[in-house]
Amino acid sequence: MKLAEPYKDAFQDYWNEFEQYSEYKSTFPKSLKNASIVTTTGERPVSLVFRNQASNGSLILLPSIDFQNERFIEDDDEGWDWSSEGRQFASRLIKSLVQLDSSIRKGLERSPEPDWANHESYATQLEHRLKQELLLAQESVERAIAAKEKVESELQSAGELRALLYEKGRPLEQAIIAALRILGFHAEQFQDENSEFDAVFKCSDGRLIGEAEGKDTKAVNIDKLRQLSMNIHEDLQRDEVLVPAKGILFGNGYRFTAPELRSETFTAKCKLSATTTNIGLVSTTDLFGIVRYLRENRNDSFASACRRVMLESNGVIVFPEVPADYEENRGPLEKN
């Protein structure tokens, strides 16, 4: 086998080291113009280079290398393993292939740059200056990426409350927990080996348990109210709980419809049952309007009034109205 033009220079270092380990298993038609290694007799291609015009990548087909050489493997208690010589051989092969790829990327007429040529003593002043400029540019890019990721994270957090308008399941539960904390409650989800509650929240005036339900195209019905009642009884059975918690059903009915176009969040039967069982009903669209205001405006008395109405009211909970001047400064489509 021998090297073929125009790849002779690019393959020279690889072939010097690995020709003795190489053997071809098949040949390719002589009509192919991308041969890099050919047979000595007949010059039939045994190695081809396929270059992608849309990128710098190449597919290189090389003659087979015998990795089963007895010097490369050794027996052990579990079968066999690579010998020290075999590992060194593999390391040299990988390095040579990387250099070969680099040579082809740079152009067929150029040889792979040896390690010693990268020494600072051979660099020109222009190279030194450009390397410094490149380093500064890379640092600038890294700072910009970090700043972008920080803003993206903050933006995602800033918009988490909108899940109150359209989510269901765990995302809705997480948004409710965030909203309750803005209201001044200590709020968290609860789970042990016996029970799992969507929200357990409390303040100095009392303790509450919440259940969340989102409906795609209908109102929230009595089913979740029954689940909430069971949760309250399960909670009371815990040794550390001395009095029943107040129950709150958070509903996001018709969640695929814009809030201003929705029908009632809760069914009539659900509202009637909640009124007679000491349970409050909170529309998450109403909750969104309240906590959006509190996030943007520090108003402890307003937050306290919202907590109090949740603790003291049964049936559909009507929150205090957001100050008029705040609503007037928002566009009509933003109002709930």
ZIWO-V379669 format. One record per helix or strand of 3 or more residues. SS is the DSSP state (~ for helix, > for strand). FROM is the first residue (numbers start at 0). TO is the last residue. If there is no record, write none. Layout:
SS&FROM&TO  SS&FROM&TO
This chain:
~&7&20  >&34&37  >&44&50  >&57&60  >&72&75  >&78&81  ~&83&105  ~&114&117  ~&119&121  ~&124&157  ~&159&165  ~&168&181  >&185&190  >&195&202  >&205&213  ~&222&235  >&245&251  ~&258&260  ~&267&275  >&278&282  ~&283&295  ~&299&311  ~&323&327  ~&331&333
